[in-house]
Amino acid sequence: MEKLSVKGLAISLGAAWALCMLFIGWVSIFGWATNIVEVMSPVYIGFKPTFLGGIIGAAWGFVDGAIGGLVIALIYNAIAKKK
């Protein structure tokens, strides 16, 4: 089995999750996806339905997604190494 690039998966998942959080933060200004912002705002400090809140959410989302991608790649590589 092929190994995953830990750095590549971390950056790509971080970027994807950051774009999602940015989009959700900005569309919540217009009243859409406000429930998601309410759920995520205690976890992502500063994430609010504002322009700046969307950017803050994107920054938190990048860090969160990158950590998730790192963990996924490390676990996958460990399992793929054993087979």
MOBEL-V228039 format. One line per field, one symbol per residue. psi: psi as a letter, one per 40 degrees, with the letter a starting at -180 (. if undefined). burial: # if it has 9 or more other ideal C-beta (glycine too) atoms within 8 Angstrom, else .. Layout:
psi: ???
burial: ???
This chain:
psi: iiiihddddddddddddddddddddddedeeifddddddddddghehigidddddddddddddddddddddddddddddddd.
burial: ...#.#..#####################....#.##..##..#..###...##################.###.##..#...
